[in-house]
Amino acid sequence: MADLMSSDLFSWVILPILIVLARMVDVTLGTIRIIFVSRGSRLAAPILGFFEVFIWIVAISQIMQNLNNPLCYVAYALGFALGNYLGIMAEEKLAIGYLVLRIFVIKENPEKETLMEKLIEAGFGVTAVEGRGATKEVTLLFSLIRRKDLDEAVSIIEQADSKVFYSIESAKAAHAGIFPEKKTRRTPFISNVDIRRKITGGFRKRK
């Protein structure tokens, strides 16, 4: 083991790869930790922070021991870049938290009522407020949605009116609200009587 760690293979190949992997993990954890901090999570954020800093210390200590190896610097920077990319992907997959959706519909637009009805039918809570824009009177539709429901809400909006103006921003917290119900796949109930009938029916056919 000592011979391997002192060899050129370890210094120029294995060590840079390990540094890349370590930075990828710790930067990804850092991105997710920031999300939990912004959401006020008092348990998940400190735990992620512990592992993030621990991995970072391990990576930086190896670089300090190999200052004459330029590949370690490249590996450190590459791991940081890849970690940011993976962190963004992880954030999109987790879809934690809530969003505020604002839809600006021209008052004379006949699709206004249709859009509001479609959002309500899909399970979203919608509040309409009358207002005046720069040129015309508008109806402002507010909806607090879960991040994981964003694609569904945007799809409904664009199907109703592809030219409508809307904005999306993050909400730190929410209390109560109306959200789409989780879609669960229902399996048909088969009673023991039905099972016995199928089995006995199969035997009768064979006879």
Backbone hydrogen bonds, N-H to C=O, Kabsch-Sander energy under -0.5 kcal/mol:
donor,donor_aa,acceptor,acceptor_aa,energy
5,M,1,M,-2.1
6,S,2,A,-1.3
7,S,4,L,-1.1
10,F,4,L,-0.6
11,S,7,S,-1.8
12,W,8,D,-2.7
13,V,9,L,-1.5
14,I,9,L,-1.9
15,L,10,F,-3.2
17,I,13,V,-1.7
18,L,14,I,-2.4
19,I,15,L,-2.3
20,V,16,P,-2.3
21,L,17,I,-2.4
22,A,18,L,-2.5
23,R,19,I,-2.6
24,M,20,V,-2.3
25,V,21,L,-2.2
26,D,22,A,-2.6
27,V,23,R,-2.4
28,T,24,M,-1.8
29,L,25,V,-2.5
30,G,26,D,-1.8
31,T,27,V,-2.3
32,I,28,T,-2.2
33,R,29,L,-2.6
34,I,30,G,-2.1
35,I,31,T,-1.4
36,F,32,I,-2.0
37,V,33,R,-2.5
38,S,34,I,-2.4
39,R,35,I,-1.3
40,G,37,V,-1.3
41,S,36,F,-2.8
42,R,40,G,-0.7
45,A,41,S,-0.7
47,I,43,L,-1.5
48,L,44,A,-2.5
49,G,45,A,-2.3
50,F,46,P,-2.1
51,F,47,I,-1.7
52,E,48,L,-2.4
53,V,49,G,-2.3
54,F,50,F,-2.2
55,I,51,F,-2.4
56,W,52,E,-2.0
57,I,53,V,-2.5
58,V,54,F,-1.8
59,A,55,I,-2.2
60,I,56,W,-2.9
61,S,57,I,-2.1
62,Q,58,V,-1.4
63,I,59,A,-1.5
64,M,60,I,-2.2
65,Q,61,S,-1.3
66,N,62,Q,-0.6
66,N,63,I,-1.0
67,L,64,M,-0.6
69,N,66,N,-1.6
72,C,69,N,-1.2
73,Y,69,N,-0.7
74,V,70,P,-1.8
75,A,71,L,-2.8
76,Y,72,C,-2.1
77,A,73,Y,-2.2
78,L,74,V,-2.8
79,G,75,A,-2.6
80,F,76,Y,-1.7
81,A,77,A,-2.2
82,L,78,L,-2.6
83,G,79,G,-2.2
84,N,80,F,-1.9
85,Y,81,A,-1.8
86,L,82,L,-2.7
87,G,83,G,-2.4
88,I,84,N,-2.1
89,M,85,Y,-2.0
90,A,86,L,-2.7
91,E,87,G,-2.3
92,E,88,I,-2.0
93,K,89,M,-2.1
94,L,90,A,-2.7
95,A,91,E,-2.2
98,Y,171,A,-0.9
99,L,145,I,-3.1
100,V,169,E,-3.3
101,L,99,L,-0.6
101,L,143,S,-3.1
102,R,100,V,-0.6
102,R,167,S,-2.8
103,I,141,L,-2.4
104,F,165,F,-3.2
105,V,103,I,-0.7
105,V,139,T,-2.5
107,K,137,E,-2.5
109,N,106,I,-1.9
112,K,109,N,-1.6
114,T,110,P,-0.6
115,L,111,E,-2.8
116,M,112,K,-2.1
117,E,113,E,-2.5
118,K,114,T,-2.4
119,L,115,L,-2.1
120,I,116,M,-2.1
121,E,117,E,-2.8
122,A,118,K,-1.7
123,G,120,I,-1.4
124,F,119,L,-2.4
125,G,178,I,-1.4
127,T,142,F,-2.4
129,V,140,L,-2.3
131,G,138,V,-2.8
133,G,136,K,-3.1
138,V,131,G,-2.3
139,T,105,V,-3.6
140,L,129,V,-3.6
140,L,138,V,-0.5
141,L,103,I,-2.9
141,L,139,T,-0.6
142,F,127,T,-3.2
142,F,140,L,-0.6
143,S,101,L,-1.7
145,I,99,L,-2.6
145,I,143,S,-0.6
147,R,97,G,-2.0
148,K,95,A,-0.6
149,D,146,R,-1.8
150,L,147,R,-1.6
153,A,149,D,-2.1
154,V,150,L,-2.8
155,S,151,D,-2.1
156,I,152,E,-1.9
157,I,153,A,-2.2
158,E,154,V,-2.6
159,Q,155,S,-1.8
160,A,156,I,-1.8
161,D,157,I,-2.5
164,V,161,D,-1.3
165,F,104,F,-1.0
167,S,102,R,-2.5
169,E,100,V,-1.8
171,A,98,Y,-2.3
179,F,177,G,-0.5
184,T,182,K,-0.7
186,R,184,T,-0.6
191,S,189,F,-0.5
195,I,191,S,-1.7
196,R,192,N,-2.4
197,R,193,V,-2.3
198,K,194,D,-2.1
199,I,195,I,-2.2
200,T,196,R,-2.9
201,G,197,R,-2.4
202,G,198,K,-1.8
203,F,199,I,-1.8
204,R,200,T,-2.3
205,K,201,G,-1.9
206,R,202,G,-1.6
207,K,203,F,-1.8
